[in-house]
Amino acid sequence: MLDALRGCCLVSMILYHTAWDCVYIFGVNLPWFRTEYAYLWQQSICWTFILLAGFCAPFSKSGYKRGGIVFFWGAVIMLATCLFMPDNKVLFGILTLLGSCMLLTSLLKRFLSKLPALPGMLASFLLFILLRNVNNGYLGFERWKPVKLPVCLYRNYFTAFLGFPVAGFSSSDYFAVIPWLFLFLTGYFAHFIIMKSRAAEVLKKRTGRALIWMGQNSLFLYVLHQPVVYSVLFAASKLIKAS
């Protein structure tokens, strides 16, 4: 079931990135893509991915190994986009975040294991809500911005990685450690609550072979999908111009 959910989320992400490429790379006029509905679509994808990654982290036999692999591919995407797509470069994207979260939870595993799961999950989610606007210079969630943070926190690219981007920083896909680590931890603690309940039996059900396969190969498909989508759209644009 978890693999199927991840596969479903992956399909949604591929469709979203296809629309994003159409609008921001190939100049297609899609007014709805600049509305709050598109933003909610994008947020539903990243929230699901991060929560699922946190939930599945305790299943991993080697969090350091898996975290290192995911972080490596995040660095590859960062380097490739900086070299070949500098106008749409990805600095500290979703894979860099997930790899960092896996490494950090592995490092803090002994400490986290001593915390009760329900308070840990609630505290993590509340911290995520409180810190959601940190990347924009405020505490708070979305339009709620009760406290402006000191400008001195936003100094360089390392602080951008942590969640405090320097002035002029830009990335077409930006997921900093803060606040997203706390959403990852929300899923991490939820694992121990759900796996001890009757709900765990539901997760064993197989739902759609194709989606399960996609979920089990999500890292490979994530790395591969954007070059494929771009190539298809590029070929289509050439055909349209030629006709």
Residue pairs with C-beta under 8 A, 6 or more apart in sequence:
1 202
1 203
1 204
1 205
1 206
1 207
2 52
2 55
2 56
2 203
2 215
3 211
3 212
3 213
3 214
3 215
3 216
4 206
4 207
4 208
4 211
4 212
4 215
5 48
5 52
5 215
6 49
6 52
6 214
6 215
6 218
7 208
7 210
7 211
7 212
7 213
7 214
7 215
7 218
8 211
9 45
9 48
9 49
9 52
10 214
10 215
10 218
10 221
10 222
11 211
11 214
12 41
12 44
12 45
13 45
13 49
13 222
13 225
14 225
14 229
16 38
16 41
16 42
16 45
17 225
17 226
17 229
18 229
18 233
19 30
19 33
19 38
20 33
21 229
21 230
21 233
22 28
22 30
22 233
23 29
23 30
23 33
23 34
24 88
24 172
25 88
25 230
25 233
26 233
26 234
26 237
32 38
46 94
46 175
47 183
49 94
49 98
50 94
50 97
50 98
50 101
50 175
50 180
50 183
50 184
50 187
51 183
51 184
51 186
51 187
51 190
52 187
53 98
53 101
53 102
53 184
53 187
54 101
54 105
54 183
54 184
54 185
54 186
54 187
54 188
54 190
54 191
55 187
55 188
55 190
55 191
55 194
56 187
56 191
57 63
57 101
57 102
57 105
57 184
57 187
57 188
57 191
58 188
58 191
58 192
59 191
60 66
60 102
63 102
63 103
63 105
63 106
63 109
64 102
64 103
64 106
66 102
67 98
67 99
67 100
67 101
67 102
67 103
67 106
68 99
68 103
69 99
69 219
70 95
70 98
70 99
70 102
70 219
71 95
71 96
71 99
71 100
71 102
71 103
72 99
73 95
73 99
73 219
73 223
74 92
74 93
74 94
74 95
74 96
74 97
74 98
74 99
75 96
76 223
77 90
77 93
77 95
77 223
78 89
78 90
78 91
78 92
78 93
78 96
81 88
81 89
81 90
81 172
82 89
82 91
88 172
89 170
89 171
89 172
90 171
90 172
90 173
90 174
91 157
91 160
91 169
91 170
91 171
91 174
92 160
92 161
92 171
92 174
92 175
92 176
93 171
93 173
93 174
93 175
94 173
94 175
95 219
95 222
95 223
96 161
96 175
97 175
97 176
97 177
97 180
97 181
97 184
98 184
100 177
100 181
101 177
101 180
101 181
101 184
101 185
104 177
104 181
105 112
105 184
105 185
105 188
112 120
112 185
112 188
115 189
117 189
117 190
117 192
117 193
118 189
118 193
120 185
120 189
121 185
121 186
121 189
121 190
121 193
124 182
124 183
124 185
124 186
124 188
124 189
125 182
125 183
125 186
127 179
127 182
128 179
128 180
128 182
128 183
128 186
129 141
130 139
130 140
130 141
130 179
131 139
131 163
131 178
131 179
131 182
132 140
132 141
132 142
132 179
133 139
133 140
133 141
133 142
133 144
133 145
134 149
134 163
134 164
134 176
134 178
134 179
135 163
135 164
135 165
135 174
135 176
135 179
136 145
137 148
137 149
137 151
137 154
138 145
138 146
138 147
138 148
138 149
139 145
139 146
139 147
139 149
140 146
140 147
149 164
153 159
153 164
154 160
154 164
154 165
154 166
154 167
155 164
155 166
156 166
157 166
157 169
159 165
159 166
160 166
160 169
160 176
161 176
161 177
162 176
162 177
162 178
163 176
163 177
163 178
163 179
164 176
164 178
165 174
165 176
194 200
194 203
206 212
214 221
